Amino acid sequence: MAWGLSSANFITALWSLTLAQRKALIPSMVLVFGGGGLRMLIMVVSIITIMMLRPQWMTLYCLLLLAGYVFYLIIEVVVIHKLGLVQGK
């Protein structure tokens, strides 16, 4: 369940980045940062849900969710860099 949520988070992040590339600067930033906040809220709600329904799964679920989040975050940064979305000076 944790890896599935991490994977859905990653797919949603890539989808919002592709949409943001087609928009003007301000709406695209709202889409990326607002989408990031919404995705984080969904993860927190899932942790609270697991905590209330299956407290014995709490540690393992949080560790797997963290591992999946970090793994996909690294891939997301690499994809952003490869696509040239971050422009350094």
C-alpha positions, 0 to 999 in steps of 0.5 A, spaced: 500 500 500 505 504 501 509 503 495 502 504 491 501 511 494 508 513 493 508 510 485 501 514 485 505 520 488 510 520 483 506 519 477 502 525 479 508 529 480 510 528 473 503 529 470 503 536 473 510 537 471 508 536 464 502 540 464 506 546 467 510 546 461 504 548 457 502 553 461 504 560 463 509 561 469 504 563 475 499 558 473 504 553 472 508 554 479 501 554 482 499 547 479 506 544 481 506 547 488 499 546 490 499 539 487 505 538 491 501 540 497 495 536 495 500 530 494 503 531 501 496 532 504 494 525 501 500 522 504 499 525 511 491 522 511 493 515 509 498 515 515 493 517 520 488 512 517 493 507 518 494 509 525 487 509 526 485 502 523 492 498 523 496 501 529 501 495 528 502 497 521 504 504 523 512 503 523 513 499 517 508 503 513 511 509 515 518 506 513 516 504 506 512 510 505 518 514 506 523 509 502 518 510 496 517 517 497 525 518 497 526 513 491 521 517 487 523 524 489 530 522 486 528 520 480 523 526 479 529 531 480 533 527 475 527 527 470 526 535 471 534 536 470 534 531 464 528 535 461 531 542 462 526 545 467 531 547 472 535 553 469 541 555 472 545 561 471 
